[in-house]
Amino acid sequence: MLKDVGITPMQAATVMTLHARGPLSQADLGRAIGMEPANVHGLVARLKKQALIVVEPHPSDQRQLRVRLSPGGERQAGEIAELSARAQSETLAPLAPAERDHLMALLGRIALD
């Protein structure tokens, strides 16, 4: 589904992380998405080229760069959220409502650990 909007899963994770958390340093962004620091630079460069993010000096530490979503990135976050909801609905369709709730509760427990 993400191919339809021209974005990779890691790019989508980055957009949604910035949407949820707001501007982050490149180092904090890498930690948030579980990406090695050496790879974050390339990811940021690709998202910047797609005009989904803005990279600017960090306001409190000019040695660092801060990454935030552009208006286009915010629109993309909305599209990704819609696709995610549709994918979840299609994936869980074979389950009864009680089974869906139980599965989501179990997945929530795993995510919190």
C-alpha positions as CSV (number, residue, x, y, z in Angstrom):
1,M,0.0,0.0,0.0
2,L,2.8,2.4,0.7
3,K,4.1,2.0,-2.8
4,D,0.9,3.7,-4.0
5,V,2.0,6.9,-2.2
6,G,5.7,6.6,-3.2
7,I,7.2,5.9,0.2
8,T,9.2,3.1,1.8
9,P,8.2,1.5,5.1
10,M,11.2,3.2,6.8
11,Q,10.3,6.5,5.3
12,A,6.8,6.1,6.5
13,A,8.0,5.2,10.0
14,T,10.1,8.4,10.0
15,V,7.2,10.6,8.8
16,M,4.8,9.1,11.4
17,T,7.4,9.4,14.2
18,L,7.9,13.1,13.4
19,H,4.2,13.6,13.2
20,A,3.7,12.0,16.6
21,R,6.7,13.5,18.4
22,G,7.4,16.8,16.6
23,P,10.8,18.0,15.6
24,L,13.8,15.8,16.6
25,S,17.5,15.9,16.3
26,Q,18.9,13.5,13.7
27,A,20.3,11.4,16.5
28,D,17.0,11.3,18.4
29,L,15.2,10.5,15.2
30,G,17.5,7.6,14.5
31,R,17.0,6.2,18.0
32,A,13.2,6.6,17.7
33,I,13.0,4.6,14.5
34,G,15.8,2.1,15.4
35,M,18.2,3.1,12.7
36,E,21.9,3.2,12.8
37,P,23.3,6.7,12.9
38,A,25.3,6.2,9.7
39,N,22.0,5.4,7.8
40,V,19.9,8.2,9.2
41,H,21.8,10.8,7.1
42,G,20.8,9.1,3.8
43,L,17.2,8.7,5.0
44,V,16.9,12.3,5.9
45,A,18.4,13.4,2.6
46,R,15.9,11.3,0.6
47,L,12.9,12.7,2.6
48,K,14.3,16.2,2.2
49,K,14.5,15.7,-1.6
50,Q,10.9,14.6,-1.5
51,A,10.0,17.8,0.3
52,L,8.5,15.8,3.2
53,I,10.8,17.2,5.9
54,V,12.7,20.4,6.7
55,V,16.2,20.2,8.2
56,E,17.3,23.2,10.2
57,P,19.8,24.1,12.9
58,H,18.7,23.0,16.4
59,P,17.5,26.1,18.3
60,S,19.5,25.3,21.5
61,D,22.6,23.7,19.9
62,Q,23.7,25.0,16.6
63,R,26.0,22.0,16.2
64,Q,23.0,19.7,15.8
65,L,20.4,19.5,13.1
66,R,16.7,19.3,13.8
67,V,14.3,17.5,11.5
68,R,10.6,18.4,11.3
69,L,7.8,17.6,8.9
70,S,7.1,20.1,6.1
71,P,3.4,20.8,5.2
72,G,3.7,18.1,2.5
73,G,5.0,15.7,5.2
74,E,2.0,16.4,7.4
75,R,-0.3,15.6,4.4
76,Q,1.7,12.4,3.8
77,A,1.3,11.5,7.5
78,G,-2.5,11.7,7.0
79,E,-2.3,9.4,4.0
80,I,-0.1,6.9,5.8
81,A,-2.5,6.9,8.8
82,E,-5.4,6.1,6.4
83,L,-3.5,3.4,4.7
84,S,-2.4,1.9,8.1
85,A,-6.0,1.9,9.3
86,R,-7.2,0.2,6.0
87,A,-4.4,-2.4,6.2
88,Q,-5.2,-3.2,9.8
89,S,-8.9,-3.5,9.0
90,E,-8.2,-5.9,6.1
91,T,-5.7,-7.9,8.1
92,L,-8.1,-8.4,11.0
93,A,-11.2,-8.9,8.9
94,P,-11.2,-12.7,9.3
95,L,-11.3,-12.4,13.1
96,A,-14.5,-11.9,15.2
97,P,-14.6,-8.6,17.1
98,A,-13.7,-10.2,20.4
99,E,-10.7,-11.9,18.8
100,R,-9.6,-8.6,17.3
101,D,-9.7,-7.0,20.7
102,H,-7.8,-9.8,22.3
103,L,-5.1,-9.8,19.6
104,M,-4.7,-6.0,19.8
105,A,-4.4,-6.3,23.6
106,L,-1.7,-8.9,23.3
107,L,0.2,-6.9,20.7
108,G,-0.1,-3.9,23.0
109,R,1.5,-5.9,25.8
110,I,4.4,-6.9,23.5
111,A,4.9,-3.3,22.3
112,L,5.2,-2.0,25.9
113,D,7.9,-4.5,26.9
